[in-house]
Amino acid sequence: MKASSQPTDEDPYKLPLIDSSAKIKLSNVTISGNKITKKYIIIRELKIKVGDSIIAATLADRLKESQALIYNTNLFSDVSLTPRFITARNFEIDIVVKERWYIYPTPQFQLADRNYNEWINRYNASLNRVTYGVKFAHYNLSGRRDQLRIYLLNGFSRNFSVSYSSPYSNRKLTEGFAVYGGFTQSREVIYKTSNRNLPVRYNTGDRDFVKNNFNIGAGYLSRKGYFKRHFFSAGYNYLNVADSITSYFNADYYKNGNRSHIGFADLSYTFQYSRTNNNNYPLNGKTYSATLVKRGFGWKEKSNMLSLSGSYNRYLSLGKKWYHALQFSGYIRLPFNQPYINQAGMGYGEFYLRGLEDYVIDGVLATMGKYTLRKQLVSFNIPFPIKNNIVSKIPFKIFAKTYGDAGYAYNKYGVKDRLGNRLLYSGGFGIDILSLYDINASFEYSFNQLGQKGLFLHLKGGF
């Protein structure tokens, strides 16, 4: 029996002529729009395979989740899946994708500081604190979602590095590997934290490089299902700083006497679960992860640390384009008496409280929780200013939000500061602008328990 109607625009997966309790079978999958990406990379993400029979009522959920999985490969700017019934019990799926730009030989403009706010507020946006150069990246080198990155940077810092990752290296598309190596130099190094929770820096007037770092390593990735990943890695690091730092300014920088260098191995294992509508800006779903790191073995160089870190994030839709998110993260590093280089806590990378971006709170144990309530205000597209075959329009979604954060960092042996070893809290409101390739610009007006308030900018990219 032929199905006499197709899914409607209101509900693309609605099956008006099919008994919702009946079993239906996927007979074929067609894919279009992929010029570089291999078809089997796309098919791998489908929650239903050719030949599978499912209950008709579950088809919509299977297709929606498959669409999210394909989009979360970060290979496509648009993904659509359309079911097409050829009989009352057999259907096909038409997949249409639009590939992203994969090759980025782009100029680089990087800050020496931890974030834009520190660069602007503390250093008046000085261009002398900028690292410039070229980054070459290919995010789909062979069409198997393998990535090659090469950095050639100079200026305030130097960075010559290369990395390659291939997540699908076996026939079953369940295993992969990564290799990396590089050499960096900097004209400035943070060698301690003040009792007012500000990073204290050492430099020689921008003349000489005072920190050198060499690293090399490799990793193994396992992803047998859709949402769980296991990653094992091993690497070696060699650090060298100016003699004055360990001899006069901070003898605990390495905790290896007054030697200015240290070398150590890192062994790590990471488990990650991710099931969201959009990994780069999730509105629905959840993620959680745990990482175990063994740094050094306490031998010649006296580097010895066992670190456990983890996170849990839950994203929920409240209806009528309202969303909220709960995020928890933390870590512990043993033994507690760690060198300064292993004490970096809040204020570095993504581990910070909104409203306390200007400060660093060192610790061998830290935890934080964040709550965010969002409302999508508007969604629209504008034509791309340069005609091309890849991007015809630039999408924009604007969200208003309010938030509250809380955290705690513990350090028994560090400098006694005003924010360590106490409960911290902050809050505020802001605007998120989500655009092409999930580029997210956040403008946040935050306040903290010190009575301070201000506007903070955060910029994140989709890759």
C-alpha positions, 0 to 999 in steps of 0.5 A: 500500500502506497502512502498517499501523503508526505509529512507536513510542514508543521510536523515533518515527521507526522505519519497521518496514514500509519498506525503509530503502533505498527512496525516500519522498516528503513529501506534506504538512505540517500545523502546529498550536499556532502562534497568532502565528507564521506557518506559513512561518516554521516550514516554512522550518526544515524540512530536507525540503520538500513534494514532496521524495523522500529515502532512508527511512533518512535520515528520522530525521536529517532530522526530528531536525535540523528539530526542533532548527532550529525550536526554535532560533528561540527562538519555542517552548518545545516542538516535536514532529515526527511522520511519518505514512505514508499509503502505503508510499512517501508520508508526511506530517509533523505539527508541533506547537509550543507558543509562548513568551511574546513580550511582556515589559513587565518591570521591570528590575534591572541592576547597574552592575558587570561581574557579580554577583560584583563587585557582592556582593564589592566593593560589598556588594550596594549598591542604590545601584549599581542601574539600574531601570526598564522594558524592553518587548520583543516577540520576535515582533511580526508573527509573522515572528520580528521583535523590538522592544525599548524600554528606559526606565531610570533610577537609577545609569545612564540608558538610553533606547534602541530597536531593531528587527530583522526577519530575514525581510524578503524573499519567500524568507525569506533576508534581513533588517535591523536598526535601533537607536539610544539615549542612555545616561548613567552616574554612574560610568566605568571610566577605567583598570585598576590594576596588580592588574587591578582596574577603577579608577572615577571618579564624583562621589559618585553625584550627577552623570552622568560619561559620556554615550553616543549611538549609532545604526546599521543592519544587513543580515542574510543567511541563505540556508541553515540554519546560516550567517549573514552580518551587515553593520552600520554605526553611529555613536557619540558618547562624552563623559566628565567633563573630569577623566578625560582631563585628569588621570587618563588621557590615553590614555583616547581618545588625542586630547589632553585632549578629553573627547569623541570620535565615530567610525563603526563598520563591521562584518561577521560570519560565523556558523555554528551547528549545535547541538541547542540554541543557548542550552545546546548539548550536541551540535553545533558553532559558529564565527564571525568578526567584522571591525570597522573603527572610525574612520578616523584623521581629525579625532577620531584614532580608528583600529582594525581588529579581527578576532575569532573563536570555535570551539565543539565539543559532543559527547555521550559517552553515558549523559548525559555531555557535553563541550565545547571552546571557543576564542575570541580577537581582535586589534586593530590598530594595537597602540597603542590608546586605553584604550576599545579595550583591554577584554579578559578580564573583560568580557561572556562573555570571561573565565576561570572563576575570574578573574571578579573581574579585568580583563586588558586587551589588544590581542590575547587568546585563551582555551580552555575545556574542560567535562565535564558529567553530567546528574543529573536531569530533572523538571517542576513545575506552573506556579503560575499557571494559564494557556494558555501554560505548564503546567509548569516544566521543570528539568534539573540538570547537574554539571560540572568544567572547566579554562580557559587564556588569554593577553592581550597589551598592549605599551603598557598598565599593567604588571600581574600578569596581562597578558602571561602564561599564565593558567589556572583550573579548578573544578566546579559545577552548572548548572540549566536551566529554562523558556525555557533560563534557566541558573543556574550555580553554580561553585566555581573556583580560579586560579593566584593560589591564590584560590578561591571561589563564582561565580554566572552567570545567562543567559536564553534570549532 
